[in-house]
Amino acid sequence: MRAIASGLGLLLLLPVGTAAPARPASNLIVNGSFEDGPDDIGEFKSLDKGSDAIKGWKVTRGQIDIVGTFWVAAHGSRSVDLHGSPGYGGIEQTFKTRKGTKYKVELQLASTPGAGERGIWVAAAGDKKKFEVDSGEGTKEKMAWTKVSWEFTALGDETTLEIYTTEKGDDARGPVLDEVSVTEK
């Protein structure tokens, strides 16, 4: 009898209805940090419009640079400079969505050191948002990364996210991207 009473006492000490911790929303973007792509890029490698050399991504405009050792990435070892060598570029990726559902886009944004202010457009589902960032005191060893976010509502069962430069001036030093994610709200 004493063993049963002890067992019931232990049950009374356990929390009732404990919920499992919330799982982070999964990223719908493939290769958001650009780590899977061309081998041996060294400091950087230029990719022209139409290239799909970066897994999951397609170059949509002008030229971009996939950057390796030229500067320190926000996440991993690679990033994308939307001004190629030279060129005014953009990238896109299409992913599964649910019509009428809200999604959140997040990415790390910087400007090529010494370039000053640079801007990008982030576009999806017939809408777009402009972001600007200044290289400020950023250096190749310590980029001035800034996390930006934007929300859109899906219009169908697939959505294409495009990120492209707003610049028309210096075509060799542009806005830089890393750690792109899209999650359901």
N, C-alpha and C positions, 0 to 999 in steps of 0.2 A: 504494500500500500504506500509505503514511504517513497519508493522509486517512482510510482505513478504521480504522486504529489510533486516530486522534484521535477519530473518531466513537464508537468503542467506549468510549474513556475517558470521554466525556461521558455516555454511557448509565450507566456505573458510578457516576457522581456523582448521578444522579437518584434520589430516594427511590422505593422499590418499595412498592406497596400503600397509597399515601397515600389516606386516606378523605376524602371531601368533608365540609366542616364540617356539623354537625348543624343542621337547619333548626328554628327555633322552632316549637312546636306552634301550630296555627292556632286562633284564637278562634272558637268556635261561636256566640257571641252577636253579634247584629247591633246596631250602634250602642251599644256598651257605655259610651261616654262621653256619650251623649245629645245629640250635636251635630246630628243630623238630626231636626227636629221643627218646631213652630210657628215662623213667622217673627216678627221684631220682638217678642221677649218682654220686652225692657227689663231691669229688675231681676229680675223673675220673673213667671210666669204660672201660675195655679192650674188644675189639671185634675181633674175629678171621676171617680168610679168608672165604669168602662166606657170611658173615653177611650182611643183608640189614636193620639193626636196625635203621640206620640214614636215615630218609626219603629222597628218591631220590638217595642215594649213595649205592654202594656195595664195601665191602672190597675185594681187589683183590690179596693181597699178605700178607703173614705172619700174623701179628697182629698189630692193631692200638689202641690208646686210645682216646676215646671221653672225652675231658677235661672240667670239670665244674668249681669248685671252687679252683682247685690247683694253677692256675694263672689267670691273667686278660686277657680276650680275646680281640682281636682287635675290634670286633663288636659283640654286644649282650653279651651273657654270656657263650658261648661254643666255643671250637676250637678243632682241631684234631692234635694229636701227631702221626707222622708216624712211630715212634718206640713204639711198644706196651710195654707190661710189662712181658717179653721182646718180641721183634720181629722186623723184618724189613718189614714194611707194605706199602700198597698203597690203593687208593680208585678210583672209576670210576663212571661216570654218562653218559648216552646216551641221546641225545637231537636232536630235529629236526633242519636240516640245508638245505641250497640250494646249490646244486653242483656248484662249480666254484666261490662261494661267499666267501669273506674274513671275518674272525671273530677275535675278540680280546679277549684274556683270561687275566684277572687280578685277583690277589689274594694278601692277606697279608701273609707274610712269616716271621717266627722268628725261633730261635733255643732255645731248652730247656736251661734255665739259667744255666750257668756254663759248658755247653757242648762244647763251642767253635764253630768252623765252622761245619755246616751241609749243606747237599745239597739235592735237589729234581730234578726229571725229570717231566716235563709237556709234555704229549704226546697226539696228536690228528691227524687224517687224514694222517697217515703214516709218520709223522714228530714228532720231539721232541726237547725240549730245556732244558738245565740244568741251574739251579739257585743255588747259594750258599749264605749263610748268616751266620754271626757270632753272638753269643749271646752277645759278648762284655760286656758292663756294665749292660745288662738287668737283671732284677730281676723278681720274681713272681708277684710283685706288679706293675712293669713297664717293660713289655717285650719290647725288641728292634724290634718292628714290622717294616717291610719294604714292600712297595708295589712293586710288580713285574708284568710285562706284556709281552705278546707274541702273535703273530698272526699266524694263519694258514688259508689255503684255503680248504673248504669242498670238499670232493670227491664224496659225495652222499647226499641223503635226510635225513640221520641220521649220527651223528658223536658221537663217544665215546671219552670223555676226561678222561685220567688217570693221576693221580698225585701219584708218588711213591718216596721212599727214594733212595738215591745213596749210602748210608752208608753200611759198612760191619764191622765197629769197635764196638763201644759202642751201644749195641742193646736196651738200656733202656732209653736213652736221645737223642731224635731225632729232626728233623725239624718239625715245627708246622705251620699249615695252618688255615686261617680264611678268610671270606668274598670273596669267589670264585665267579667270574662272567664271563660269555661269552656273548658278544654283537656283532651284525652284524656291520661291518665297513661301 
